[in-house]
């Protein structure tokens, strides 16, 4: 996954998808916490350069693969 301004790309099933980031990180956190009651603010905390670690922890907590988690974030952009 790479970030370039407001465009993010990620691979899923050997295809590369691009999405426009329209929601702030705060909005995405709120939406995920509303959708998954098991999540709390501490699940979204990360130090600079440690975002990948946070994403891995979210994958485990939500019992989703990393690709599924990335698709979930992409879905949040469509609301």
C-alpha positions as CSV (number, residue, x, y, z in Angstrom):
1,X,0.0,0.0,0.0
2,X,1.4,3.4,-0.8
3,X,0.0,6.9,-0.1
4,X,0.2,9.8,-2.5
5,X,-1.6,12.9,-1.2
6,X,-5.3,11.8,-1.2
7,X,-4.9,8.6,-3.3
8,X,-4.2,5.2,-1.9
9,X,-3.4,2.0,-3.8
10,X,-3.5,-1.5,-2.4
11,X,-3.4,-5.0,-3.9
12,X,-6.2,-7.6,-3.4
13,X,-6.5,-10.9,-5.3
14,X,-3.5,-9.9,-7.5
15,X,-5.2,-6.7,-8.6
16,X,-4.2,-3.2,-7.7
17,X,-7.0,-0.9,-6.6
18,X,-6.9,2.9,-6.2
19,X,-9.2,4.9,-4.0
20,X,-9.6,8.6,-3.3
21,X,-9.4,9.4,0.4
22,X,-12.4,11.6,1.2
23,X,-12.8,10.9,4.9
24,X,-10.5,12.1,7.6
25,X,-8.7,9.6,9.8
26,X,-11.0,10.7,12.7
27,X,-14.1,10.0,10.7
28,X,-12.9,6.6,9.7
29,X,-12.1,5.7,13.3
30,X,-15.6,6.8,14.4
31,X,-17.2,4.8,11.6
32,X,-15.2,1.7,12.4
33,X,-15.9,1.9,16.2
34,X,-19.6,2.2,15.4
35,X,-19.5,-0.8,13.1
36,X,-17.3,-3.0,15.4
37,X,-18.2,-2.5,19.0
38,X,-15.1,-4.5,20.0
39,X,-12.9,-1.5,18.9
40,X,-11.9,1.4,21.2
41,X,-9.7,4.5,20.9
42,X,-6.6,2.7,22.0
43,X,-6.9,0.4,19.0
44,X,-6.2,3.3,16.7
45,X,-3.2,4.8,18.6
46,X,0.2,4.6,16.9
47,X,3.5,6.4,17.0
48,X,4.8,7.9,13.8
49,X,6.2,5.2,11.6
50,X,4.2,2.5,13.4
51,X,0.9,2.6,11.5
52,X,1.6,-0.8,9.9
53,X,1.8,-2.3,13.4
54,X,-1.6,-0.7,14.3
55,X,-3.1,-2.1,11.1
56,X,-1.8,-5.6,11.9
57,X,-3.3,-5.4,15.4
58,X,-6.7,-4.2,13.9
59,X,-6.5,-7.2,11.5
60,X,-6.1,-9.6,14.4
61,X,-8.8,-8.0,16.6
62,X,-11.3,-7.9,13.8
63,X,-10.3,-11.4,12.5
64,X,-9.8,-10.0,9.0
65,X,-6.9,-10.5,6.6
66,X,-4.9,-7.4,5.9
67,X,-6.5,-7.3,2.4
68,X,-9.9,-7.5,3.9
69,X,-9.1,-4.6,6.3
70,X,-7.8,-2.5,3.4
71,X,-11.0,-3.2,1.5
72,X,-13.0,-2.2,4.6
73,X,-11.1,1.2,4.7
74,X,-11.9,1.6,1.0
75,X,-15.6,0.9,1.6
76,X,-15.6,3.7,4.2
77,X,-14.8,6.2,1.5
78,X,-18.0,5.4,-0.3
79,X,-20.4,6.4,2.5
